[in-house]
Amino acid sequence: MRTEEDVRDAFDHLAGTAPHPGQIRQALELGGRRAAHRRTALIAVTAVATATAAVAAVLTPHLLLSGNDSADQETRTSAWARWVGLSLPKNVYATTQVYGANRQDSELQVVNGTPWPTFCQLQVHRNGDFDPGRIPPGSPTVALGGHQARIVTSTKNAPFPPGPQGYRFPLSGDPMQTLVWQPAEGLWALLNCESQRRLGTRKIPTIDGPFDPDVTMASTIARSLSVGPQQLGSPFVADELPDGLAARRITSSPATGNVAGSGEDFAVMFSDGNPGTGYRKPPSGCSLSFKSPPPKVCPEGNQAYQPQVGDDIEIRYSTGEFWDSSSRHAAPVAIIQGMKAYYVYATGLATSQTKNTVPPYDAVRLEGNGVAITIRSLAPKPSLNDLRGIAENLQLTSSPQNPATWFDAATSIP
């Protein structure tokens, strides 16, 4: 079954047919040596995708912190900084990271040279965004250096980690076993790993076998995490936006550990906070399609990558293999910041269309120096002038392939 991210990657990379997740998993485990099939398409109109609860008294934060006092709602650290450093063990890679106001998620991939993969998901919540009262009393414990974590067992139908549980590769094991602890004052961490059961042989592996909880790997990763806020790099400074817009979510997929050919992928969703403007959910009854422009694409799928009602603008920066997809087939409409500029249809959601009409373009795409930047509008009636204005005022990094030298997202993303 294809995930929403499969669809988005397929549109963004001009893939022919999105591969089955099991095939992608195996390709990642083998170091990306197996590439997905591709096809060529016309580019000018190619889709370019892109609770809170009070702390209960059943189990206090004091228990998990081994003597440290609990904190009130954490407000000192920017949402656009890494609250916990991913000083990951060798051969463990973060494939997708999602940053929000009160929660940061990382999807992890263990590359161990076998065709049977291991996947992990880490959630870090500010105090108040996760209810420790949900931890069953008497849950087993595991030592994580100076901290003690609880091991919570749950089922697929009644999972313990707050949703969404999956990003590119949703965890599918049943049961699940989640480590939960406080890595630093004001923060709660939840981490679960699952490894595929080694069925068949290395030459003829069973790649769709069941997944089992891997508490040992989760404990190893948890002990490797560094404490204290760290800078989150942004490849652009967006300080000239339409009035009232502020970032709501940042999604980052690093080149290291990502799907082969994807490159660095960094996207910011902006909203003015008004649900009456911007994105509106499309009508139901849609169907998957890879036509260009796509008729209707089902909104169902991974909500971590879906716009939310009221989202207004998305800026996506990519150094993937198909960064010059428009340049290969069309003349630019302008030169912006020394890069070729194109009008494209990016959302893949048509509200009205006949065989004789094409939906209005809703994005400006810049291509140059190994980079593609897509500024798309989620409004019912996109303004290309507004999108061009945003594109003309972006400040771009001079080192697209080196996130360590990028701008500080805490100060460059409003």
C-alpha positions in Angstrom: 0.0 0.0 0.0 1.4 3.4 -1.0 1.9 6.1 1.7 1.3 9.8 1.2 5.0 10.3 1.2 5.4 7.7 -1.6 2.9 9.7 -3.7 4.6 13.0 -2.9 8.1 11.6 -3.7 6.7 10.1 -6.9 5.4 13.4 -8.1 8.5 15.4 -7.0 10.9 13.0 -8.6 8.8 12.1 -11.7 8.6 8.5 -10.7 6.5 6.2 -12.8 4.8 4.0 -10.2 5.4 4.4 -6.5 7.3 1.3 -5.3 5.9 -1.0 -2.6 7.2 0.1 0.9 8.8 -3.3 1.3 10.9 -2.8 -1.8 12.0 0.7 -0.6 12.8 -0.8 2.8 15.0 -3.5 1.2 16.7 -0.9 -1.1 17.5 1.3 1.9 18.9 -1.7 3.8 21.2 -2.5 0.9 22.6 1.0 0.9 20.4 2.4 -1.8 21.8 0.1 -4.5 18.4 -0.6 -5.9 16.8 2.4 -7.6 13.1 2.9 -8.3 11.9 2.8 -11.9 11.5 6.2 -13.4 9.6 7.7 -16.3 9.8 11.0 -18.1 6.9 13.5 -18.1 6.0 16.9 -19.3 7.3 19.4 -16.7 5.6 22.7 -17.1 2.5 21.4 -15.3 4.2 18.5 -13.4 3.0 18.1 -9.9 5.7 19.1 -7.5 4.7 17.8 -4.2 5.8 18.3 -1.5 -3.3 16.0 23.7 -2.4 18.5 25.2 -3.2 17.0 28.7 -2.4 17.8 32.3 0.2 15.8 34.1 -1.6 13.1 36.0 -0.7 11.8 39.5 -0.6 8.2 38.6 3.1 8.4 37.6 5.1 11.5 38.3 7.9 12.9 36.2 10.1 12.6 39.3 10.1 8.8 38.9 11.5 8.8 35.4 14.0 11.6 36.0 15.6 9.7 38.9 15.5 12.6 41.3 15.1 15.6 39.0 12.1 17.8 39.5 9.5 18.1 36.8 9.2 21.4 34.8 6.4 23.5 33.8 5.5 23.9 30.1 8.9 24.4 28.3 8.9 27.8 26.6 12.6 28.8 26.6 13.6 26.9 23.5 12.6 27.8 20.0 10.4 25.3 18.1 12.9 25.6 15.3 15.9 24.2 17.2 16.7 20.6 18.0 15.6 19.9 21.5 17.5 16.7 21.7 20.7 16.1 19.7 20.7 13.0 17.4 24.2 11.8 18.1 23.2 8.5 16.6 25.2 5.3 16.6 27.1 4.2 13.4 24.7 3.0 10.7 21.7 4.7 12.2 20.3 7.5 10.1 17.4 10.0 10.5 15.4 9.8 7.2 12.7 12.2 8.1 12.3 14.8 10.9 9.2 16.9 11.6 9.3 20.0 13.9 6.2 21.6 15.4 5.4 24.0 18.2 5.3 21.4 20.9 6.6 18.2 19.4 9.5 17.0 17.3 9.5 13.6 15.5 12.4 11.7 13.9 12.1 8.6 11.8 15.2 6.5 12.0 16.6 3.8 9.7 19.2 1.2 10.9 21.4 0.1 7.9 23.0 -3.1 9.1 23.9 -4.8 5.8 21.1 -7.3 5.8 17.9 -7.4 3.8 15.8 -7.4 7.0 15.3 -3.7 8.1 15.0 -2.1 11.5 13.0 1.1 11.8 12.6 3.4 14.8 10.5 6.5 15.6 11.4 9.1 18.2 9.0 11.7 19.5 10.1 14.5 21.8 7.3 16.5 23.5 7.3 19.6 25.5 5.7 19.2 29.0 2.0 19.4 28.6 2.0 17.9 25.1 2.3 14.4 26.5 0.3 12.9 29.4 2.5 10.7 31.6 -0.6 9.5 33.3 -1.0 7.2 30.3 2.0 5.2 31.4 0.7 2.0 33.1 1.8 1.7 36.7 4.4 -1.0 37.2 5.7 -0.9 33.6 9.2 -2.4 33.4 12.2 0.0 33.5 15.5 0.2 31.7 18.5 2.4 32.6 19.5 5.0 30.1 22.7 6.4 31.5 21.5 9.0 34.1 17.9 8.4 33.4 15.4 5.6 33.8 12.8 4.8 31.2 9.6 2.9 31.3 8.8 0.2 28.7 5.2 0.4 27.7 3.7 -2.4 25.6 0.7 -1.6 23.4 -1.1 -3.1 20.4 -1.5 -1.8 16.9 -5.2 -1.2 17.4 -4.5 0.7 20.7 -1.0 2.2 20.3 0.7 4.0 23.1 2.6 6.7 21.1 0.4 9.6 20.0 -0.4 9.6 16.3 0.5 9.9 13.6 2.8 6.9 14.1 4.2 6.6 10.6 5.9 8.9 8.2 7.6 7.4 5.2 7.5 3.9 6.8 4.7 3.5 9.4 5.6 1.1 12.1 3.6 -2.1 11.7 4.7 -4.4 14.5 2.2 -5.8 16.9 2.7 -5.6 19.8 4.7 -2.4 20.1 7.1 -1.6 22.9 7.9 2.1 23.6 10.6 3.6 25.8 9.3 6.7 27.6 11.5 9.0 29.7 12.5 12.7 30.3 15.8 13.3 28.5 15.9 16.9 29.8 13.9 19.3 32.0 10.6 20.2 30.3 10.8 17.4 27.7 9.3 13.9 27.3 10.8 11.4 24.8 9.1 8.3 23.4 11.1 5.9 21.3 10.2 2.6 19.7 12.0 0.3 17.3 11.0 -2.7 15.3 13.1 -5.2 13.4 11.8 -7.5 10.7 11.9 -11.2 11.5 14.7 -12.9 9.6 12.8 -15.3 7.4 14.1 -17.0 4.3 17.8 -16.6 3.4 20.1 -13.6 2.7 20.0 -14.6 -1.0 16.3 -15.2 -1.0 15.0 -13.1 1.9 11.3 -12.8 2.9 11.0 -9.0 2.8 7.3 -8.9 3.9 7.7 -10.9 7.1 6.4 -9.6 10.4 8.1 -7.0 12.6 8.9 -7.5 16.2 9.7 -4.9 18.9 13.4 -4.2 19.3 13.9 -2.8 22.8 17.7 -3.4 22.7 18.1 -1.2 19.7 15.8 1.5 21.1 17.8 1.5 24.3 21.1 1.9 22.4 19.7 4.8 20.4 18.2 6.4 23.6 21.6 6.3 25.3 23.3 8.0 22.4 21.0 11.1 22.3 22.7 14.3 23.5 20.8 16.7 25.8 20.4 20.4 25.2 19.1 22.5 22.4 21.1 22.4 19.1 20.9 24.5 16.0 18.5 23.4 13.3 19.9 24.5 9.9 17.7 26.2 7.3 18.9 26.7 3.7 17.0 30.0 3.4 16.0 33.0 5.3 12.3 33.9 4.9 11.9 37.3 6.4 9.9 38.9 3.7 6.5 37.2 3.7 2.9 38.4 3.4 1.7 40.0 6.6 0.5 37.6 9.3 2.3 34.4 8.1 4.3 32.4 10.5 5.8 28.9 10.3 3.6 26.1 11.6 5.8 23.0 10.7 9.2 22.2 9.3 9.9 18.9 7.6 13.5 17.9 6.9 14.8 14.8 5.1 18.7 14.7 5.1 20.6 13.4 2.2 22.5 11.0 4.4 20.3 8.0 5.0 17.5 9.2 2.7 16.2 7.4 -0.4 18.9 7.3 -3.0 18.7 10.4 -5.3 16.6 12.5 -2.9 19.3 14.9 -1.7 18.6 17.4 1.0 14.9 18.1 1.4 13.7 21.0 3.6 10.1 22.3 3.7 8.3 24.9 5.8 4.6 25.3 6.0 3.3 28.8 6.8 -0.1 29.8 8.1 -1.8 33.0 9.1 -3.8 31.1 11.8 -7.1 31.7 10.0 -8.8 28.4 9.1 -11.1 30.4 6.7 -8.2 31.1 4.3 -5.6 29.0 2.6 -5.9 25.2 2.3 -9.4 23.6 2.2 -9.9 19.9 2.2 -10.8 18.6 -1.3 -14.0 16.7 -2.0 -14.0 13.0 -1.2 -14.2 10.3 -3.9 -10.8 11.0 -5.4 -8.4 8.5 -6.9 -4.7 8.1 -7.3 -3.2 9.3 -10.5 0.3 10.1 -11.9 -1.0 12.0 -14.9 0.3 15.5 -15.5 -1.4 17.6 -14.3 -3.0 15.1 -11.9 -6.8 15.2 -11.8 -7.5 14.6 -8.1 -5.2 13.0 -5.6 -6.7 11.4 -2.5 -6.1 13.6 0.6 -6.0 10.4 2.8 -2.6 9.3 3.9 0.1 10.5 6.2 -1.1 13.6 8.0 2.4 14.6 8.9 2.9 15.6 5.3 -0.6 16.9 4.5 -1.5 20.6 4.7 -3.9 21.4 7.4 -7.0 23.5 7.0 -5.9 27.2 6.9 -2.3 26.6 5.8 -1.3 29.2 3.2 2.2 28.9 1.8 4.8 26.1 1.6 8.4 26.7 0.7 10.3 23.5 -0.2 14.1 23.3 -0.9 15.5 20.2 -2.5 18.9 19.1 -3.9 17.5 15.8 -5.2 18.4 14.2 -8.5 15.6 15.9 -10.3 16.3 19.4 -9.1 16.4 20.6 -12.8 13.3 18.7 -14.0 11.6 21.9 -15.4 14.8 23.1 -17.0 15.1 19.9 -19.0 11.9 20.6 -20.9 10.8 24.2 -20.7 12.0 27.7 -21.1 11.9 29.8 -17.9 9.4 32.6 -17.4 11.9 34.7 -15.6 15.3 34.7 -13.9 15.0 35.2 -10.1 18.1 35.3 -7.9 20.1 34.0 -10.8 18.0 30.9 -11.0 15.5 29.8 -13.8 11.9 30.4 -12.7 8.8 28.5 -13.8 5.1 28.5 -13.0 4.0 25.0 -12.1 1.0 23.1 -10.8 2.2 21.7 -7.5 -0.6 20.7 -5.2 -2.0 17.9 -7.3 -5.6 18.8 -6.1 -7.9 20.0 -8.8 -11.2 21.5 -7.7 -12.5 22.0 -11.2 -11.2 20.7 -14.5 -12.4 19.7 -18.0 -10.5 18.1 -20.8 -10.1 21.5 -22.4 -8.8 23.4 -19.4 -5.8 23.2 -17.1 -6.1 24.3 -13.4 -4.2 27.6 -12.7 -0.6 27.3 -11.7 -0.2 27.5 -7.9 3.6 27.6 -7.5 6.8 29.3 -8.5 9.7 26.9 -9.0 13.3 28.1 -9.0 16.1 25.9 -10.4 19.8 26.5 -10.4 23.1 25.4 -8.8 21.8 21.9 -8.1 18.8 23.2 -6.2 15.1 23.4 -6.7 13.0 25.7 -4.6 9.2 25.5 -4.9 7.0 28.3 -3.3 3.4 27.1 -3.6 0.1 28.7 -2.5 -2.6 26.6 -0.8 -5.2 29.4 -1.3 -8.3 28.7 -3.5 -7.1 31.4 -5.8 -3.3 31.6 -5.8 -1.5 34.8 -6.5 1.6 34.3 -8.7 2.7 37.8 -7.9 2.8 37.1 -4.2 4.7 33.9 -4.8 7.2 35.7 -7.0 7.6 38.3 -4.3 8.5 35.6 -1.8 11.0 34.0 -4.2 12.7 37.3 -4.9 13.2 38.1 -1.2 14.5 34.7 0.0 18.1 34.7 1.2 19.7 31.5 0.1 22.6 29.5 1.5 25.8 29.4 -0.6 26.4 25.8 0.5 23.3 23.7 -0.6 24.9 20.4 0.1 26.3 21.2 3.6 23.6 21.7 6.2 26.2 22.4 8.9 26.8 25.8 7.3 23.1 26.7 6.8 21.3 29.5 8.6 19.9 29.1 12.1 16.3 28.2 11.7 15.4 29.8 15.0 16.2 33.2 13.6 15.7 32.7 9.9 12.2 31.1 10.0 9.5 33.4 11.4 
